[in-house]
Amino acid sequence: MRRIYLDNNATTPVLPAVVDAMHPFWAERFGNASAVHSHGRAARSAVDDAREDLAALLNARASDITLTSGGTESDNHALFGILAPGQHLITTAIEHHAVLHAAQALEKQDIDVTYLHPNDQGLITPDSVRQAFRPNTTLVSVMLANNETGVLQPIQAIGILAHRRGALLHTDAVQAIGKIPVDLRELGADLVSISGHKMHAPQGIGALWTRKAVPLRPFHIGGPHERQRRAGTENVPGIVALGEAARQATLWIENDGPAKLTKLHASFETELLRRLPTSIIHGSGAPRLPNTTSIRFPGVDSEALVIALDLKGLAISGGSACTSGAVEPSHVLLAQGLSDTAARETVRISLSRLTTADDLKAALDLLDQTVHHLRSLA
Ligand SMILES: Cc1ncc(COP(=O)(O)O)c(C=O)c1O
């Protein structure tokens, strides 16, 4: 059976070039990057090169990048490393749990949190951010691209507002980096979270970029690694992989990859709506990532659809999350104003730069047949 993978917002396949780059660092180039002998120096130089490659992708300074274990750690570090008791955080109800649950934990440490709701297109308006400031607002945390809907938030405008009020802006850019060009000199954020496995590097590696003067406290305590910001022996194979994935992303962007993906994605959505005209794409009126479709098929339970499609070789994900054994509708879709039923009838289809027109043609046929079949059973 042919297998088609359209769940790239969950994780992306590691590129062959990334596997090749990482491979020697598991065995023959095994050194500890803190050691002074030649093994250590070779590992250190590979880490430095990888940091430079990631900096080049982001138009950033390598020295402002802290390498972490992934998006969750970077998000946690940004929040816990900036906020102190008595301060106020503005964030949103559509953040990933790495931010949302961190904010809830901070509330227990005497930090006030405002959770902004998006409009019906999934957008956090700068006006809603403006109204939420308080004299003790220290940090604003708004994601660049939402993992479920792909909606892109107006980070530049929010950054201007935050800076006028003397606050810092953190953005979780985990879903955006590697899919659209992101220039950190223009973005206007002060802290930016990055995850390797959303951009064709392995799981368990990521980064937190911090503008030079930002007073970030360390989150892991131990040795002096990562300029005292993140203690722990470096994951050299993972870091090398992240660097190579960044290099590949830079090449893909230079070769017009985002424009090609946008075209492929747009024609996929047009054809999907033509074949299944009662479907609704969430956030279709907002700027979105060129790879994500959050779509409701009225009358079709998303879990049943995901399972039926998986049996036919197509991997997508439901608009729900399994929390403590129960399937709960997505907090993102509910925050955007969808009913419980609408959220339970929504699936997420996410492409990558490896997705072909042929994959999408086969996926359209499977979606079309399976949605009609499930509706006929209802
Ligand atoms: C928007 C967003 N932030 C953070 C994360 C967490 O990243 P990681 O899996 O690298 O911890 C994810 C992963 O799904 C995500 O989509």
The ligand as a MOL file (V3000), in Angstrom:
LIG
                    3D

  0  0  0     0  0            999 V3000
M  V30 BEGIN CTAB
M  V30 COUNTS 16 16 0 0 0
M  V30 BEGIN ATOM
M  V30 1 C 3.7510 25.6490 18.0350 0
M  V30 2 C 4.5440 24.6170 18.7620 0
M  V30 3 N 5.2990 24.9870 19.7950 0
M  V30 4 C 6.0490 24.1130 20.4820 0
M  V30 5 C 6.0570 22.7800 20.1520 0
M  V30 6 C 6.8960 21.8290 20.9460 0
M  V30 7 O 8.0880 21.5490 20.2680 0
M  V30 8 P 8.9240 20.2290 20.6240 0
M  V30 9 O 8.1070 19.0720 20.1330 0
M  V30 10 O 10.2060 20.4010 19.8760 0
M  V30 11 O 9.1220 20.2140 22.0930 0
M  V30 12 C 5.2700 22.3390 19.0770 0
M  V30 13 C 5.2080 20.9020 18.7380 0
M  V30 14 O 4.2010 20.4040 18.2930 0
M  V30 15 C 4.5020 23.2870 18.3620 0
M  V30 16 O 3.7370 22.9330 17.3320 0
M  V30 END ATOM
M  V30 BEGIN BOND
M  V30 1 1 1 2
M  V30 2 1 2 3
M  V30 3 2 2 15
M  V30 4 2 3 4
M  V30 5 1 4 5
M  V30 6 1 5 6
M  V30 7 2 5 12
M  V30 8 1 6 7
M  V30 9 1 7 8
M  V30 10 2 8 9
M  V30 11 1 8 10
M  V30 12 1 8 11
M  V30 13 1 12 13
M  V30 14 1 12 15
M  V30 15 2 13 14
M  V30 16 1 15 16
M  V30 END BOND
M  V30 END CTAB
M  END
